[in-house]
Amino acid sequence: MRLADELIELGPEAGVEGGQLLFQGTPAACAALSISQSRTGAYLSRRLAVTRDAKSKAPDGAWLSVREARANNLRDVDAKFPIGLLTCVTGVSGSGKSTLVNDVLAAAAARKLNGAKTIPGKHRQIENLDFFEKLVQVDQEPIGRSPRSNPASYVDLLTLLRDLYAQVPLAKIRGYKASRFSFNVRGGRCERCQGDGAIKLDMQFMADAYAPCPSCGGRRYNRETLEVLFHGKSIADVLNMTVREAIALFRNIPRVMDKLTTLDAVGLGYLTLGQSATTLSGGEAQRIKLSLELSKRQQGATLYILDEPTTGLHWVDIQKLMDLLFKLRDQGNTVIVIEHNLDVINLADWLIDLGPGGGREGGDLIYAGPRASIEAAARSLTGAALKRWRHPAPMPR
């Protein structure tokens, strides 16, 4: 952004709260705007920064260790990840980060902890996986490939809503069970669109197009089901609500509120509950996955692995993501993040830097330790980048 000729900023928020042109001009002009005019400019000028609200932590002697990793370009790498901390694995593209974390560590952990049949990359040994009860890998892949998938169904909120609507007096009188309020089974759904809310139009040699169902008008349910109301709202009305609107409606239903407030806390209060999974960005899908984890009863002892989670995210969203990751850490979990973003690397408890280059020029452990010491590591390109990041060059005018 700092090197671009022109910036165009949209906002001020996301979803229904965005869509306005806030600024167009040079990066220097954007950086000169007040925080109320442009949060992008405030981050460019360093008046705002991604910060860590949680306390910093140091290793306490418990380590998850990978011994003699030699998959792909790794050269007998011995890497130690502090248990209970947030570790960033860094290095240029092709340095071996994904091989070490995903192909070796995550594959071995998935095999041991989750019963997966994955074959880990070559290594001699991984020590102390017994410290963990399960592995959770959080990526930016869609939460579902079908238009039927949505945030409410992914976080199990839809199950609670179906149960709630089945308790409404009219539903009891008519003998409706919770399944009546599912758009995936016969009974309560619109049969013309089979609960999709849209009719697929085959466009022959072009991509398929969709049109709202003429029978239900896109509401997914049949007329009888939509007659069942909770505080004047049908289940279709609720699925068309944003998370924040739903919080106002269900404020006296604790189990529903737990799911809603967690979605709002991860910065997704603007999403509609029934929004198709295929329309969600990678960052939104990632935060929905984290929301599901946070809404569970945390026992600690979970290994979380994220691969470049900040791809495509604004600083505001990165701040929300880091707040979530440190919250998971403080609940007794271990978080390992592959990352290029210097704002994130700067906040990590521990760094593991691979390199020095990519491909055949990578595969070595260049640095392992706290953030404070990496700038002194002679071979670390990450350390050199962090030093320049702390003292940015002036923006062209």
Secondary structure, DSSP 8 states (H G I E B T S, - for coil): -TT-S-EEEEESSSGGG--EEEEEE-HHHHHTS-TTT-HHHHHHTTSS-----S------S-EEEEEEE-STT--SEEEEEETTSEEEEE-STTSSHHIIIIIIIIHHHHHHHS-------S-SEEE-GGG-SEEEEE-SS-S-SSTT--HHHHTTHHHHHHHHHHTSHHHHHHT--GGGG-SSSTTTB-TTTTTSSEEEE--TTS--EEEE-TTTTT--B-HHHHT--BTTB-HHHHHTSBHHHHHHHSTT-HHHHHHHHHHHHTT-TTSBTT--GGGS-HHHHHHHHHHHHHHS---S-EEEEEESTTTT--HHHHHHHHHHHHHHHHTT-EEEEE---HHHHHH-SEEEEEESSSGGG--EEEEEE-GGGGGG-TT-HHHHHHHHHHS------
